[in-house]
């Protein structure tokens, strides 16, 4: 007994010494930093760029932790609020700035926004903002001038897209809320409801509830909740969404960290505990998306389909700092109902180069769902139904990344006052040929995968001194792998045209139309539905 007590005392003393050592080091380095700043202030030959220095030092310090622990100064509070609520003060439009010495172009006004209600449309050129020319501004500067406190007025001088008429618009800014539920509807089979959710900002759970209620009235017999590409957000909203489908009092997630161990249960009555449910995820589904998909999977309340999720099992808390700043600090890791942590990266152990590694297989454990199925931790949520999206080739990716599929719709709008209903809208052969002619004049990398390897081969042969010997073979190979821009765009029509149709539909019928068009060729969703029993 005496020996046991002595052991406990020894452990406590070790812990105390460790805490004191940690506190000593923290105090030591704080004093060193303050000393350096005092000496620089006194002796440095020029005036110190103090704000720039301290911002850089804070960011460098936080980079040694995880990428989600960040400092937000007072000057960036508006952007931070946008992250939390998806709300800002403005006119409600996406703009496009081809070049700094060109006018701002309205790319897409939001549905029922001040911009849309005033008559601004895709392709309109904003020549002046509050009497100042938009030439010389980059996109972020122009956007900043268009934003402002709700209730204030902003004046635009606009060149209309089709008539060329110069019109003055006086628009009162409003609070613009970008909904996380961008679309919901019944799929072609007439019984499958579909909800596309892009984030977890404030009150999104209310929007999901409304969508489910509406779909049930339309005859929905089963539901797909699409969280692909959803990077997460507020944990409370994730818990509320799960609460729609499980009994009140059900454990959804728990957290363990500096604030202790906490369990989070549903606190409201469910909407439907029997509706067949599929959560669709991919490698872009993270954080709150993984809380929802992990809970649905662990509770055996539905199936998870798609590809393995990102693997962000960290919880952040927002705390105020001096001078109205805010620190978003990681305080704990979260765990699904079975006990899994989905965190894939180990930020606590870094290599000498600062990189972090994935959780090793030796530290991955098995857990059991409510019905006894085996699931594992250490790297996101692995779907019950494996459904891959088709690979996008290099040329198609370049057409999207290079802006062709985003910019040509503006040219299309200039020539077409309207388009058919979304269900009936398709680009004709003539339309696509016009796009090819236009795209061939634009700057983008048209090299295929084969051509990139060809270029590497040529480079290596020259380096090795074998280029001349291989010249004839290379000439024949070059004719096979190299394409003109027109040929490249035409050969990839099957992939590029649906993207163009999606973008064009958005310009006439707003964001929900884009999702409707995308669903027509959503191979990953179709593969998941085929395997859903």
Protein Blocks (a to p, Z undefined) as FASTA:
>chain_A
ZZmmmmmmmmmmmmmmmmmmmmmmmmmmmmmmmmmmmmmmmmombdcdfklmmmmmmmmm
mmmmcfkbccddfklmmmmmmmmnopacdehpadddfbfkbccddfbdcehiaklmnopa
ehiacfbgghiafehiafklmmmmmgccehiacddddddfklopacddddddddddddfb
lbgcddfkopaccdddfbdcehklmmmmmmmmmmmmnopabdcddfehiabjafklmmmm
mmmmgcehiafbdcddfkopaddddfbdcfblkbccdddddfkbghjlmmmmmmmmmnop
accehjddfbpabdcdddddehhiacdddfbdcddfkopafbfbdfkbccfkopacdddf
klpccdddfkopacdehiajadfbdcddddddfklmmmmmnommmmmmmmmmmmmmbdcd
fklgccdfklmmmmmmmmmmpccdfbdfklmmmmmmmmmmmmnopmmmmmmmmmmmmmmm
pccfklmmmmmmmmmmmmmmmmmmmmmnojmlmmmmmmmmmmklmmmmmmmZZ
